[in-house]
Amino acid sequence: MILRKLKKRLKILILSDYAFTKGGAEKVAISSAIGLSKENHEVVFFSAVGPIDDELVEAGLMQVICLGQKDILDNPKKFDAILSGIYNWRAVERLKKLFSCWVPDVVHIHGISKALSWAPINLLYQKRFPIIYTLHDYGLMCPNMGIYNFRKNEACQYYRRGETLKCFFINCDKRNYLHKIWRWFRYFIVRKIFMADRKINGYIAVSRFIKEITRENLRVNKPVRVIYNPVDIGKDILGKCSNSIKKEVNFLYVGRLSQEKGIDLLLEVISETDASLTIIGDGELMNLCRDYAERLGKDRVRILGYQNGKRIFTEMRKSSALVLPSRCMEPAPLVLGEAAYNCLPAIVADHGGVTEFVEDEITGLYFKAGNKESLKRRVDKIRKNPLLAKRMGQKAREIIIKKDLDISDHVKKLEEYYINIIDK
């Protein structure tokens, strides 16, 4: 309301490692940039890794800048990856060039740890631009950004205050200990030398869970506001939930095919039950998924790979329940909101931010994280009672609508927060 009265057109710089939808963070960055531009704000989208998403090209933003770089893991020049991962001088120089002819009112960072690096924070701070950072992950608290021990396949506790040195000696990295050491030193530089967390003016938490975990473990006293990720709601799903009960029980998995996401656990459960599974996503466990599909038959395990939002919504309407069996503590998976809008209940692990989007026995079911038998019992409960799945799906739609996750509502909340931070 304040913004409307002032009729203030903001100059907004959005930073994202990727100029395309690689994951939830990039999807939110792109959709919010487009939404803000439609509200007549002057938006510049700045990224490192292309290609540039077609929606960004067609949206009419003031400018879309992509450096055409590789991210740290895909960069074939390992020495360059090591250095640019700590200080991406190309990004800093390109930002300086931008600021010579354009000055933002506010800078919104969605992701910079995988390609842009934390170096732009120093430049933005020197220029005295208000900086807002969305907490899509645990990058300011944990060197591997997941508060997860990939070696033990369990949540890690060494992200807490006073545990930094102990963290150094724990080999928790997915690749090797040398990679962990590099990540730890980068984390140390970001927190202790760049002091990035102190230079940020305000945080956006994508769930109450990550808000609380941030307040407990970041020493600075800065505003943290919960603004849930927006869901791109198509007009074709705004009607009522279907009253028909699905004849065949089919579960759906959407996400990265990796061990911390628990896809291997889910495949084991499906192999021991009379149900089918549709898999959407890509990752290092793709071959494992293919092995299960060959062994059980493609009518039991369908692998669709990466798909766009429209195809994901189509599969949601065909499914009995979404299953997110993550061993790691997810901050706020975007797919849960999308499932609820499509009247699809969810089976989720009983930790992290997912419990804010699923109410046990009301809009979905919880299982004990990492426990195969617990997950199997929940899958069987849906399999044996399709009517329960339909009722929970209807309730999920009712509750998610009240959270105002439409992109227009999301943009309004961003505008209000921007003004609040700028005024301070």
ZIHU-V380229 format. One record per residue. RES is the residue in one letter. SS is DSSP state (H for helix, E for strand, - for the rest). Layout:
res;ss
RES;SS
RES;SS
This chain:
res;ss
M;-
I;H
L;H
R;H
K;H
L;H
K;-
K;-
R;-
L;-
K;E
I;E
L;E
I;E
L;E
S;E
D;E
Y;E
A;-
F;-
T;-
K;-
G;-
G;H
A;H
E;H
K;H
V;H
A;H
I;H
S;H
S;H
A;H
I;H
G;H
L;H
S;H
K;H
E;-
N;-
H;-
E;E
V;E
V;E
F;E
F;E
S;E
A;E
V;E
G;-
P;-
I;-
D;-
D;H
E;H
L;H
V;H
E;H
A;-
G;-
L;-
M;-
Q;E
V;E
I;E
C;E
L;-
G;-
Q;-
K;-
D;-
I;-
L;-
D;-
N;-
P;-
K;-
K;H
F;H
D;H
A;H
I;H
L;H
S;H
G;H
I;H
Y;-
N;-
W;H
R;H
A;H
V;H
E;H
R;H
L;H
K;H
K;H
L;H
F;H
S;-
C;-
W;-
V;-
P;-
D;-
V;E
V;E
H;E
I;E
H;E
G;E
I;-
S;-
K;-
A;-
L;-
S;-
W;-
A;H
P;H
I;H
N;H
L;H
L;H
Y;H
Q;H
K;-
R;-
F;-
P;E
I;E
I;E
Y;E
T;E
L;E
H;-
D;-
Y;-
G;-
L;-
M;-
C;-
P;-
N;-
M;-
G;-
I;-
Y;E
N;E
F;-
R;-
K;-
N;-
E;E
A;E
C;-
Q;-
Y;-
Y;-
R;-
R;-
G;-
E;-
T;H
L;H
K;H
C;H
F;H
F;-
I;-
N;-
C;-
D;-
K;-
R;-
N;-
Y;H
L;H
H;H
K;H
I;H
W;H
R;H
W;H
F;H
R;H
Y;H
F;H
I;H
V;H
R;H
K;H
I;H
F;-
M;-
A;H
D;H
R;H
K;H
I;-
N;-
G;E
Y;E
I;E
A;E
V;-
S;-
R;H
F;H
I;H
K;H
E;H
I;H
T;H
R;H
E;H
N;H
L;-
R;-
V;-
N;-
K;-
P;E
V;E
R;E
V;E
I;-
Y;-
N;-
P;-
V;-
D;-
I;-
G;-
K;H
D;H
I;H
L;-
G;-
K;-
C;-
S;-
N;-
S;-
I;-
K;-
K;-
E;-
V;-
N;E
F;E
L;E
Y;E
V;E
G;-
R;-
L;-
S;-
Q;H
E;H
K;H
G;-
I;H
D;H
L;H
L;H
L;H
E;H
V;H
I;H
S;H
E;-
T;-
D;-
A;-
S;E
L;E
T;E
I;E
I;E
G;-
D;-
G;-
E;-
L;-
M;H
N;H
L;H
C;H
R;H
D;H
Y;H
A;H
E;H
R;H
L;H
G;-
K;-
D;-
R;-
V;E
R;E
I;E
L;E
G;E
Y;-
Q;-
N;-
G;H
K;H
R;H
I;H
F;H
T;H
E;H
M;H
R;H
K;H
S;-
S;-
A;E
L;E
V;E
L;E
P;-
S;-
R;-
C;-
M;-
E;-
P;-
A;-
P;-
L;H
V;H
L;H
G;H
E;H
A;H
A;H
Y;H
N;-
C;-
L;-
P;E
A;E
I;E
V;E
A;E
D;-
H;-
G;H
G;H
V;H
T;H
E;H
F;-
V;-
E;-
D;E
E;-
I;-
T;-
G;E
L;E
Y;E
F;E
K;-
A;-
G;-
N;-
K;H
E;H
S;H
L;H
K;H
R;H
R;H
V;H
D;H
K;H
I;H
R;H
K;H
N;-
P;H
L;H
L;H
A;H
K;H
R;H
M;H
G;H
Q;H
K;H
A;H
R;H
E;H
I;H
I;H
I;H
K;-
K;-
D;-
L;-
D;-
I;H
S;H
D;H
H;H
V;H
K;H
K;H
L;H
E;H
E;H
Y;H
Y;H
I;H
N;H
I;H
I;H
D;H
K;-
